[in-house]
Amino acid sequence: MTTSYPSIAIIGIGSVTVTIIHALYQNKIPFRILCQNQNRFQTLYSHPIRFQGPTGQIVTIDLKNHLTMIHDNKESYDYIFVGCKNQNLEDYLKDTKPFLNANGKWILIQNGIPESNFDSYKDKILGGVVGWNTQTLPDGTYFQSNVGSLILGNVTKTKPDPIWYQLLPPHIPVVLTDQLEGYRWHKLAINSIINGLAASKQLSLGELFLNKKFREEALETLTEIKTVMSQKKITEQVVPGSFPIQKLGSGLGSLPTWIRHLILIFLGLKYYRIRTSMVQDLDHGRKTEIDYINGEVIKMANRLGIPVPKNEWIVSTIKKREENKKN
């Protein structure tokens, strides 16, 4: 019996979507890449992608037969992965809306809480919380440094179609959840330090977490977010391979301080050279997504009347760095 797979498209080719493309490609699942830029189309058509997974094996992915310029697309899809920065998300949804099937859904894999900005589309959105880190190496190879899950959840607090268990594993483990908000806030808290705090210092994770003062700042940042989550009555859901914010942040349920420092030291040693996406944005003079990471924390804290000075400092420091890069 032949399995009937949903129709899948991807718009926006970057480190996260390439990791998903690798899993679909290896599993021989049909997919289509919608290109907006003719030069990007030609590059992808002419040059296969090199992808290196956590095992070290390098795979060459020829996308020639998967590419369509978006203005030439005549198909409609059950799912469209949207791979872009939060600040471009509204435009990407508008551009791809004509290509969604009647019951189709966008899959938002951005950091932060992207679903919260598109309430009118809530029945058309799947949230995708990414648990891996993939970077582009100097030679152009996409390098996935850790095994990580894709957590999928409907905004309507129901679990997605179990077909996803057949589409991405074993290359990407899948978790289907009806508790998307709990995973989103857990990942938001982690990103507030590995992206936000690291970018405020413009350091690799090793340089950040092997410094005692910076570890203290990280724990302070997490404590503020833990307080916001508690006030908002969010039940934390821990991304596989990660560590609970409830135990890392100070207060009720926290681990002893020395153990919390030890956990951050371990992360620093394990990912010593990793410069996360926001750090790389500053390295290359690009605008960061800080408004959608620590900025989201500030927005919610202001609504609740909770002070979050460390998160505010991170946001203001990164905005100053962005301005300095511009001038």
C-alpha positions in Angstrom: 0.0 0.0 0.0 1.4 3.4 -1.0 1.5 6.1 1.7 -0.3 9.3 0.8 1.9 12.2 1.9 0.6 15.8 2.4 1.9 18.4 -0.1 4.7 20.5 1.4 6.3 23.7 0.3 9.1 25.7 1.9 9.7 29.4 1.5 12.9 31.0 2.8 16.1 28.9 2.6 18.2 29.2 5.7 19.9 27.1 8.3 16.7 25.9 9.9 14.8 25.2 6.7 17.8 23.4 5.2 17.8 21.0 8.1 14.1 20.3 7.4 14.9 19.9 3.7 17.6 17.4 4.6 15.2 15.3 6.5 12.5 15.4 3.8 15.1 14.7 1.1 16.6 11.7 3.0 13.1 10.3 3.6 12.1 10.8 -0.1 9.1 12.9 0.9 8.0 15.2 -2.0 8.5 19.0 -1.3 8.6 22.2 -3.3 10.8 25.2 -2.6 9.2 28.6 -3.5 11.9 31.1 -4.5 11.4 34.8 -4.5 14.7 35.8 -5.9 15.9 34.8 -9.4 19.6 34.8 -8.4 18.9 32.6 -5.4 16.9 30.3 -7.7 19.9 30.0 -10.1 22.4 29.4 -7.3 20.2 26.6 -5.8 19.6 25.2 -9.3 23.3 25.1 -10.2 24.9 24.2 -6.9 23.8 21.4 -4.7 23.6 22.2 -0.9 26.2 20.5 1.4 24.8 19.5 4.7 26.7 18.0 7.7 24.7 16.5 10.5 25.6 15.9 14.1 27.2 12.5 13.2 29.7 14.4 10.9 28.5 12.8 7.7 28.3 15.2 4.8 25.3 14.9 2.4 25.0 16.6 -0.9 21.4 17.7 -1.7 20.5 18.5 -5.3 17.4 20.7 -5.2 17.2 21.2 -9.0 13.8 19.3 -9.2 12.3 20.9 -6.2 12.5 24.6 -7.2 9.8 27.0 -8.4 9.9 30.7 -8.7 7.0 31.9 -6.6 5.4 33.9 -9.4 5.4 30.7 -11.6 3.8 28.5 -8.9 0.5 26.9 -9.9 0.3 24.3 -7.0 -1.4 24.6 -3.7 -0.1 22.9 -0.5 -1.3 21.3 2.7 1.7 22.8 4.6 4.0 25.7 3.9 7.2 26.0 6.1 7.9 29.7 6.4 11.6 30.4 7.0 12.2 34.1 7.5 13.0 36.6 10.2 10.0 37.7 12.3 10.1 41.2 10.9 9.4 39.7 7.4 6.8 37.2 8.4 3.7 39.2 7.5 5.0 39.7 3.9 5.8 36.0 3.6 2.3 35.0 4.8 0.7 37.4 2.4 2.8 36.1 -0.6 2.0 32.5 0.1 -1.6 32.7 1.2 -2.9 32.0 -2.4 -1.0 28.7 -2.3 -2.5 27.2 0.9 -5.1 24.5 0.4 -8.5 25.2 2.0 -7.5 23.2 5.1 -3.8 24.0 4.7 -1.5 25.5 7.3 1.6 27.6 7.6 4.3 26.2 9.8 6.0 29.1 11.7 9.5 28.1 12.8 10.7 31.5 13.9 12.0 32.2 17.4 9.9 34.1 19.9 6.1 33.7 19.8 5.3 34.5 16.2 1.7 33.1 16.4 0.7 35.8 18.8 1.0 38.4 16.0 -1.4 36.7 13.7 -4.6 36.0 15.7 -6.8 36.3 12.6 -4.9 33.3 11.1 -4.9 31.1 14.2 -6.8 28.3 12.4 -4.2 28.3 9.6 -1.0 28.2 11.7 1.1 25.5 13.2 3.8 26.6 15.6 7.2 24.9 15.1 9.6 25.1 18.0 13.1 24.2 16.8 15.4 22.3 19.1 18.6 22.1 17.0 21.3 24.6 16.0 22.5 24.7 12.4 25.1 27.2 11.2 26.7 28.0 7.8 30.4 27.2 7.8 32.9 29.4 5.9 32.9 27.0 3.0 29.1 27.3 2.7 28.3 23.9 4.3 25.3 23.8 6.6 26.4 22.3 9.9 23.8 20.9 12.4 25.7 20.8 15.7 23.2 18.9 17.8 20.3 16.4 17.5 17.2 18.4 18.1 13.4 17.9 17.8 10.8 19.8 15.9 7.9 20.5 18.3 4.6 21.1 16.4 1.5 22.4 17.9 -1.7 24.0 16.7 -2.5 27.5 18.0 -6.0 26.2 18.9 -4.4 23.9 21.6 -4.9 20.6 19.7 -2.3 18.2 18.5 -1.3 18.2 14.7 -1.8 15.3 12.3 0.3 12.2 13.4 1.5 11.9 9.7 4.4 14.1 10.9 5.9 11.1 12.7 6.4 9.6 9.2 7.8 12.7 7.5 10.9 13.9 9.4 12.2 11.1 11.8 14.8 9.7 12.3 16.7 12.8 11.0 14.5 15.2 13.0 12.6 13.7 16.0 9.1 15.1 16.1 7.0 16.1 19.2 3.3 16.8 18.6 1.8 18.9 21.4 -1.4 20.7 22.5 0.8 22.8 24.8 2.5 25.0 22.2 2.7 28.1 24.5 4.6 26.2 27.2 7.3 25.1 24.6 7.4 28.6 23.1 8.1 30.3 26.4 10.7 27.7 27.4 12.5 28.3 24.0 12.1 32.1 24.3 13.8 32.0 27.7 16.7 29.9 26.4 17.0 32.3 23.4 17.0 35.3 25.7 20.5 34.2 26.9 22.1 32.2 24.0 20.9 34.8 21.5 20.0 37.9 23.4 22.7 38.0 26.1 25.3 36.5 23.8 24.6 39.2 21.2 24.7 42.0 23.8 28.3 40.9 24.5 28.9 39.7 20.9 30.5 36.5 22.2 30.4 32.8 21.4 28.6 30.6 23.9 32.0 29.4 25.3 33.2 33.0 25.9 29.8 33.8 27.5 29.3 30.9 29.8 32.8 30.4 31.0 32.7 33.9 32.5 31.3 34.0 36.0 29.9 37.5 35.7 28.1 36.7 32.4 26.7 33.5 33.9 25.2 35.6 36.7 23.7 37.9 34.2 22.2 34.8 32.3 20.6 33.5 35.5 19.3 36.9 36.3 17.7 37.1 32.8 16.1 33.7 33.2 14.8 34.6 36.7 12.9 37.6 35.2 11.4 35.4 32.6 10.5 32.7 35.1 8.6 35.4 37.1 6.7 36.5 34.0 5.8 32.9 33.1 4.6 32.3 36.7 2.4 35.4 36.7 1.0 34.5 33.2 0.3 31.0 34.5 2.3 29.3 31.7 3.1 25.7 32.4 6.7 25.2 31.0 7.2 22.4 28.5 10.9 21.6 28.1 12.3 21.1 24.6 14.0 17.7 24.5 17.7 18.0 25.3 17.2 21.4 27.1 16.9 22.2 30.8 13.9 23.6 32.7 13.8 27.4 33.2 12.0 26.7 36.5 15.2 25.0 37.8 17.6 27.5 36.3 15.9 30.7 37.4 16.0 31.8 41.0 13.1 31.3 43.4 10.7 28.4 44.0 11.9 25.1 42.5 15.4 26.3 41.6 18.5 24.3 41.9 21.4 25.4 44.1 23.3 28.3 42.6 26.5 26.3 42.0 24.7 23.6 40.1 23.0 26.3 37.9 26.4 27.7 37.2 27.8 24.2 36.4 25.0 23.6 33.8 25.9 26.9 32.0 29.6 26.0 32.1 28.8 22.6 30.6 26.9 24.4 27.8 29.8 26.8 27.2 32.2 23.9 26.9 30.0 21.8 24.6 29.2 24.7 22.3 32.3 26.7 22.8 32.8 28.1 19.3 29.1 28.5 18.5 28.1 32.1 17.6 24.3 31.9 17.6 22.1 33.5 14.9 21.7 36.9 16.6 25.5 37.2 17.3 26.1 36.4 13.6 23.6 39.0 12.6 25.6 41.6 14.4 28.9 40.2 13.0 27.6 40.9 9.5 25.9 44.2 10.2 22.3 42.8 9.9 19.3 43.8 12.0 18.6 41.3 14.7 15.4 39.8 16.0 15.9 41.2 19.5 12.4 42.7 19.6 10.9 39.2 19.2 13.1 37.6 21.8 13.9 39.7 24.9 11.6 42.3 23.5 8.6 39.9 23.8 9.5 39.4 27.5 9.5 43.1 28.1 6.2 43.5 26.3 4.5 40.9 28.4 6.2 42.1 31.6 4.9 45.6 31.0 1.3 44.3 30.6 1.7 42.4 33.9 3.5 45.2 35.7 6.6 43.2 36.4 10.1 44.8 36.3 12.6 43.1 33.9 15.7 45.4 34.0 18.2 42.8 32.7 16.0 42.0 29.6 15.6 45.7 29.0 19.4 46.2 29.3 19.9 43.4 26.7 17.5 45.0 24.2 18.9 48.5 24.6 22.5 47.3 24.3 21.8 45.4 21.1 19.9 48.3 19.6 23.0 50.5 20.3 25.2 47.8 18.6 22.9 47.8 15.6 23.1 51.6 15.3 26.9 51.5 15.6 27.1 49.0 12.8 25.0 51.2 10.6 27.2 54.3 11.2 
